[in-house]
Amino acid sequence: MLPRFTALLCLTLGSLRAAVPAPELVFAAGSDWEVVSGGHQFAEGMAWDAAGHFYFTDVPRAQLFKVDRASGEKTLVDAATGRANGIAFGPDGRLYGCASGDRCIYAWDPATWQKTKVAEGTQSNDLVVLRDGTIFYTEPGTMLVWRLAARTFAREIAAKLAWGPNGIAVSSDQRTLLVAEFNGDTIHGFPLDAGARVIGPASPAYRLAVPSDGQGRLDGMMTLADGRLLIGTALGLQIAPPLSAPAGAARLIVVPSPQGRPRNNYVRVSPDGAWLYEAHAADLLRRRLRPGFEKQ
């Protein structure tokens, strides 16, 4: 078991002032961190299939793993992913992933683990799949966000940026595309129309805490049903209030990476709402959440 640590409740967004211990806001009483998988070079993207089995990647080793829901047994399902990074299941049941080494977006069939290129000529980092099957993904090197149309995968530029993007998510109502500015403190929100197209310029959606050097390292993230944002950062996990939170009532929770681990580079909550999962390069951890965390 890993030693307990202190979560921080930041009462002033964008800073670490007025921080007080607040682990009870996040984790179940008596819970501790558990190692899901260790010994990796850079563990990254996380996803669950409809049966509740867990998947993640080791980017530089070009590996994709499956962890069985019942037994916890880990299986290597693809040893040549093209440096797959962010992954997500689509409504068609396939697993989509950003394979920058193969300059493509792959779709894996979980029945056979055969993969198909659905987009080529791109060095993607992270992606999000909407309920209708539309895919948005980030391309940090070109400072672009791309859109792949549902079913046809026709590709078009969704947004041209003046900063390097990394993590990407969508709001709980799927009307705002959220893109993390990797080396800053801002999650930018792009409005989406009913056809899942960007229809206007971005505006700051969330402001996060950053270290003294200002390099937030804003990475893999997800939104909860109530609109809160969970994101891996240089400071660890950050939990930002909903976009609709009244001014002055918002609170930002920062959970430092446990036991001096490097930055949190990806975060997810399990489909049953019971566990928080974090990626810290060499290993993947999980910790039991407090009852009702997703509804607080």
C-alpha positions in Angstrom: 0.0 0.0 0.0 1.1 3.5 -0.7 1.3 6.1 2.1 -1.6 8.5 2.3 -1.2 12.1 1.1 -3.0 15.4 1.5 -5.4 16.8 -1.1 -5.6 20.5 -1.4 -8.7 22.6 -1.7 -7.9 25.8 -3.6 -10.3 28.6 -2.8 -8.7 30.9 -5.3 -8.6 29.6 -8.9 -5.3 29.7 -10.6 -3.3 29.7 -7.4 -2.4 27.5 -4.4 -3.4 30.2 -1.9 -5.9 29.3 0.9 -5.3 25.6 0.6 -6.7 23.3 3.3 -6.6 19.5 3.6 -9.7 18.1 1.9 -9.2 14.3 1.1 -12.7 13.6 2.4 -14.1 15.5 -0.6 -12.6 12.9 -3.0 -11.7 9.6 -1.5 -13.5 7.0 0.6 -12.6 6.9 4.3 -9.7 4.5 4.9 -8.9 4.1 1.2 -5.4 4.2 -0.1 -3.7 4.1 -3.5 -3.3 0.7 -5.2 -0.9 -0.1 -8.1 -2.9 -1.4 -11.1 0.1 -1.9 -13.3 3.8 -0.9 -12.9 7.1 -1.1 -14.7 6.1 1.0 -17.7 8.0 3.5 -19.8 5.1 5.9 -20.1 1.6 4.6 -19.2 -1.1 6.8 -20.8 -4.6 6.6 -22.3 -7.3 4.8 -20.4 -10.7 3.4 -21.4 -13.3 0.8 -20.4 -15.4 -1.4 -22.7 -19.1 -2.1 -22.3 -18.3 -5.2 -20.1 -16.2 -3.1 -17.7 -12.7 -4.4 -18.8 -10.0 -1.7 -18.5 -7.5 -0.7 -21.2 -4.4 1.5 -21.3 -1.4 2.2 -23.4 2.4 2.4 -22.9 3.3 5.0 -25.5 7.0 4.5 -26.3 6.8 0.7 -26.1 3.8 0.8 -28.5 1.7 -1.5 -26.2 -2.0 -1.8 -25.5 -3.1 -3.7 -22.4 -6.4 -5.1 -21.2 -7.1 -5.6 -17.5 -9.9 -8.1 -16.8 -12.7 -6.7 -14.7 -13.2 -9.8 -12.6 -9.7 -11.2 -12.2 -7.5 -8.2 -12.6 -5.3 -10.2 -15.0 -3.4 -8.0 -17.4 -3.1 -9.1 -21.1 -1.0 -7.5 -23.9 -3.5 -7.2 -26.8 -1.3 -5.3 -29.2 2.5 -5.0 -29.2 2.7 -2.7 -32.2 0.3 0.2 -31.6 2.3 2.8 -33.5 3.0 4.6 -30.1 -0.7 4.8 -29.3 -1.5 7.5 -26.8 -5.0 8.6 -26.0 -7.7 6.0 -26.5 -11.5 5.9 -26.3 -14.3 3.5 -27.2 -16.9 4.6 -29.8 -20.6 3.8 -30.1 -19.7 1.1 -32.6 -17.8 -0.8 -29.9 -14.4 -0.3 -31.4 -11.5 1.2 -29.6 -10.0 4.3 -31.2 -6.5 5.5 -30.5 -4.0 8.2 -31.4 -1.0 6.4 -33.1 1.5 9.2 -33.7 4.3 6.8 -34.6 2.2 5.4 -37.5 0.8 8.8 -38.3 -2.7 7.6 -38.0 -5.8 7.1 -36.0 -6.5 3.4 -35.4 -9.7 1.6 -34.7 -9.3 -1.8 -33.0 -12.0 -4.5 -33.1 -12.1 -6.0 -29.6 -13.3 -9.4 -31.0 -10.0 -9.9 -32.9 -7.8 -7.0 -32.0 -7.3 -6.3 -35.7 -6.8 -2.6 -36.3 -7.8 -0.4 -39.1 -6.6 3.1 -40.0 -9.5 5.5 -40.0 -7.3 8.6 -40.6 -3.8 8.9 -42.0 -1.0 11.5 -42.3 -1.4 12.9 -38.8 0.5 12.9 -35.5 -2.3 12.9 -33.0 -2.0 13.0 -29.2 -5.4 12.6 -27.6 -9.0 12.2 -28.7 -12.6 12.2 -27.7 -15.4 10.3 -29.3 -18.9 11.8 -29.1 -22.1 9.8 -28.6 -22.9 10.1 -32.4 -19.4 8.7 -33.3 -17.8 12.1 -34.2 -14.1 12.1 -33.2 -12.1 15.2 -32.3 -8.4 14.9 -31.7 -5.4 17.1 -30.9 -2.2 17.5 -33.0 0.3 19.4 -30.8 3.0 19.8 -33.5 0.7 21.7 -35.9 -1.4 23.4 -33.1 -4.6 22.0 -34.7 -7.7 20.2 -33.5 -9.1 17.9 -36.1 -12.6 16.5 -36.6 -13.5 13.1 -38.1 -17.1 12.7 -39.2 -19.2 10.0 -37.7 -19.2 6.8 -39.7 -17.3 8.2 -42.8 -14.3 9.6 -40.9 -14.1 12.5 -43.3 -11.4 14.7 -41.9 -11.4 18.5 -41.5 -9.7 21.1 -39.3 -12.0 21.9 -36.4 -9.8 24.7 -34.9 -6.5 26.4 -35.5 -4.7 27.4 -32.3 -2.0 29.8 -31.2 -0.8 27.4 -28.5 0.0 23.7 -28.1 -3.0 21.5 -27.4 -2.9 18.2 -25.5 -5.8 16.7 -23.6 -9.3 16.9 -25.1 -12.8 16.2 -23.8 -16.4 17.3 -24.2 -18.8 18.8 -21.8 -21.5 16.6 -20.3 -24.1 18.0 -22.6 -21.8 17.6 -25.6 -22.2 21.2 -26.6 -18.7 22.4 -25.7 -15.4 20.9 -26.9 -12.7 21.2 -24.2 -9.1 21.5 -25.3 -6.2 21.7 -22.8 -3.4 24.2 -23.4 -0.5 22.0 -22.3 2.0 24.6 -21.2 -0.5 27.0 -19.7 -3.3 27.1 -17.1 -6.4 27.2 -19.4 -8.9 24.7 -20.7 -10.4 26.3 -23.8 -14.1 25.7 -24.7 -15.3 25.6 -28.3 -19.0 25.8 -28.9 -20.5 22.8 -30.8 -23.7 22.8 -32.9 -26.3 19.9 -33.0 -24.2 18.3 -35.8 -21.1 18.2 -33.6 -19.2 21.0 -35.5 -17.3 23.8 -34.0 -19.3 27.0 -34.6 -17.3 29.7 -32.9 -14.1 30.8 -31.3 -12.9 29.5 -28.0 -13.3 31.1 -24.6 -11.6 30.1 -21.4 -13.7 27.4 -19.8 -11.6 26.5 -16.8 -8.6 28.1 -15.1 -6.3 25.7 -13.3 -3.6 25.9 -10.7 0.0 25.8 -12.0 3.5 25.6 -10.4 5.6 28.7 -10.0 7.1 28.2 -13.5 3.6 28.5 -15.0 3.9 25.3 -16.9 0.7 23.5 -16.1 1.3 20.4 -18.2 -2.5 20.0 -18.7 -3.1 16.5 -20.1 -5.6 13.7 -20.1 -9.0 14.8 -18.8 -12.7 13.9 -18.5 -15.9 15.6 -17.5 -18.4 14.2 -14.9 -22.1 14.2 -15.4 -22.5 17.2 -13.1 -20.1 19.3 -15.2 -17.0 19.0 -13.1 -13.7 18.5 -14.9 -11.0 16.0 -13.8 -7.6 16.5 -15.4 -4.0 15.3 -15.0 -1.5 18.2 -14.5 2.0 19.1 -13.3 0.6 19.5 -9.8 -1.3 16.2 -9.9 -5.0 15.6 -10.3 -7.2 18.8 -10.5 -10.9 18.8 -10.1 -12.5 22.0 -11.4 -16.1 23.1 -10.7 -18.8 23.0 -13.4 -18.9 25.7 -16.1 -22.3 26.8 -14.6 -20.9 27.2 -11.1 -21.8 30.7 -9.7 -18.9 33.2 -9.5 -17.3 33.1 -6.1 -18.8 29.7 -5.2 -16.3 27.7 -7.2 -13.7 25.6 -5.6 -10.8 23.9 -7.3 -9.4 20.7 -5.7 -5.8 19.8 -6.3 -4.7 16.2 -5.4 -0.9 16.1 -5.5 0.7 13.0 -7.2 1.3 10.4 -4.5 4.7 9.6 -3.1 6.6 12.1 -5.2 5.6 10.6 -8.5 5.9 12.7 -11.7 3.0 14.7 -13.0 -0.4 13.1 -13.5 -0.6 12.6 -17.2 -4.1 11.0 -17.5 -7.1 10.6 -15.2 -10.3 8.6 -15.4 -13.2 7.5 -13.2 -14.3 3.9 -13.6 -17.8 3.4 -15.2 -19.3 2.3 -11.9 -18.1 5.5 -10.3 -16.2 3.6 -7.6 -12.6 4.3 -8.5 -10.3 7.1 -9.6 -7.5 6.0 -12.0 -4.3 8.0 -12.6 -1.3 7.5 -14.9 2.1 8.6 -13.7 4.5 7.4 -16.4 6.0 4.3 -14.8 2.8 3.1 -13.2 -1.0 3.3 -13.1 -2.7 3.8 -9.7 -6.3 3.7 -8.5 -8.0 4.7 -5.3 -11.6 4.2 -4.1 -13.8 7.3 -4.3 -16.1 8.5 -1.6 -19.7 7.3 -2.0 -21.6 9.8 -4.2 -18.5 11.5 -5.5 -20.0 11.7 -9.0 -23.1 13.4 -7.6 -21.7 15.8 -5.1 
